[in-house]
Amino acid sequence: VHLVESGGGLVQPGGSLRLSCAASGFTFSSYYMSWYRQAPGKERELVAQISSGGGNTNYASSVKGRFTISRDNAKNSVYLQMNSLKPEDTAVYLCNVCYWAQDYWGQGTQVTVSS
């Protein structure tokens, strides 16, 4: 299982970013995919999750209405569109899949929201 995130960067408050996660090594279309984030000194938290077919999504209350998770099973990729970004969204964002009862993570991509 291999997950590679991209798309992070520095953005001003109120701005937008789109994160991507390219997956390989498993049957992507059969598994739920998730985005987590971890800020310095804080625990890792679930940001958003999407079902295998993309029809069901769940969001942390702190990002609901601002972030949108989506996936393209033909491209083995999952995305996180982040709008109306706030300084408190600053974190390393990680892609996750639970495969055969084991969590797999990408290396993460840094998102910094600052003026």
C-alpha positions as CSV (number, residue, x, y, z in Angstrom):
1,V,0.0,0.0,0.0
2,H,1.4,3.4,-1.0
3,L,-0.2,6.8,-0.5
4,V,1.3,10.0,-1.7
5,E,-0.2,13.4,-0.8
6,S,0.3,16.6,-2.7
7,G,-1.1,20.1,-2.9
8,G,-0.3,21.7,0.4
9,G,1.3,25.1,0.8
10,L,1.0,28.5,2.4
11,V,-2.3,30.3,1.9
12,Q,-3.9,33.4,3.4
13,P,-6.9,33.2,5.7
14,G,-10.1,32.8,3.6
15,G,-8.1,31.2,0.8
16,S,-8.5,27.7,-0.8
17,L,-6.3,24.7,-1.5
18,R,-7.0,21.3,-3.1
19,L,-5.1,18.3,-1.7
20,S,-4.6,15.1,-3.7
21,C,-3.7,11.6,-2.6
22,A,-2.5,9.1,-5.1
23,A,-3.0,5.5,-4.0
24,S,-1.5,2.2,-5.1
25,G,-1.0,-1.3,-4.0
26,F,-4.6,-2.2,-3.2
27,T,-8.0,-2.2,-4.9
28,F,-8.7,1.5,-4.4
29,S,-12.3,1.4,-5.4
30,S,-13.2,-1.1,-2.7
31,Y,-12.1,0.9,0.3
32,Y,-13.2,3.9,2.3
33,M,-10.6,6.7,2.2
34,S,-9.9,9.3,4.8
35,W,-8.1,12.6,5.4
36,Y,-6.6,13.3,8.8
37,R,-4.6,16.2,10.0
38,Q,-2.1,16.8,12.8
39,A,-1.1,20.1,14.2
40,P,2.0,20.6,16.3
41,G,1.4,19.5,19.9
42,K,-2.1,18.1,19.0
43,E,-3.5,14.7,18.4
44,R,-4.1,13.5,14.9
45,E,-7.8,14.1,14.0
46,L,-10.1,12.8,11.3
47,V,-11.1,15.5,8.9
48,A,-13.2,13.7,6.3
49,Q,-14.0,10.3,5.1
50,I,-15.5,9.0,1.9
51,S,-17.1,5.6,1.1
52,S,-15.7,3.3,-1.6
53,G,-18.1,4.4,-4.2
54,G,-18.1,8.0,-3.2
55,G,-21.7,8.2,-2.3
56,N,-21.3,8.7,1.5
57,T,-19.1,11.3,3.2
58,N,-18.4,12.4,6.7
59,Y,-16.7,15.5,8.1
60,A,-15.4,16.8,11.3
61,S,-17.7,19.5,12.7
62,S,-14.8,22.0,12.5
63,V,-14.6,21.7,8.7
64,K,-18.2,20.9,7.7
65,G,-19.4,23.3,5.0
66,R,-15.9,24.4,4.2
67,F,-14.1,21.2,3.1
68,T,-15.2,18.7,0.5
69,I,-13.8,15.2,0.1
70,S,-14.1,13.4,-3.3
71,R,-12.5,10.6,-5.2
72,D,-11.8,9.4,-8.7
73,N,-11.7,5.6,-8.7
74,A,-10.5,5.6,-12.3
75,K,-7.4,7.5,-11.1
76,N,-7.0,5.8,-7.8
77,S,-7.1,9.2,-6.2
78,V,-8.8,11.0,-3.3
79,Y,-9.1,14.8,-3.0
80,L,-9.8,17.3,-0.3
81,Q,-11.0,20.7,-1.4
82,M,-10.5,23.2,1.3
83,N,-12.2,26.6,1.2
84,S,-12.5,29.5,3.6
85,L,-9.3,28.4,5.3
86,K,-8.6,29.5,8.8
87,P,-5.3,29.7,10.8
88,E,-6.5,26.9,12.9
89,D,-6.6,24.6,9.8
90,T,-2.8,24.8,9.8
91,A,-1.5,21.2,10.1
92,V,0.1,18.3,8.2
93,Y,-2.7,16.6,6.2
94,L,-2.4,12.9,5.8
95,C,-4.2,10.4,3.6
96,N,-5.4,7.2,5.2
97,V,-6.7,3.8,4.3
98,C,-7.6,0.9,6.6
99,Y,-6.5,-2.2,4.7
100,W,-6.8,-5.6,6.2
101,A,-7.3,-4.1,9.6
102,Q,-4.1,-2.0,9.4
103,D,-3.9,1.7,9.0
104,Y,-1.7,3.0,6.2
105,W,-0.6,6.6,5.9
106,G,1.1,8.8,3.4
107,Q,4.0,11.1,4.2
108,G,1.6,14.1,4.6
109,T,1.5,17.5,3.1
110,Q,1.9,20.7,5.1
111,V,-0.9,23.3,5.0
112,T,-0.2,26.6,6.6
113,V,-2.8,29.3,6.8
114,S,-1.3,32.7,7.7
115,S,-1.3,36.3,6.6
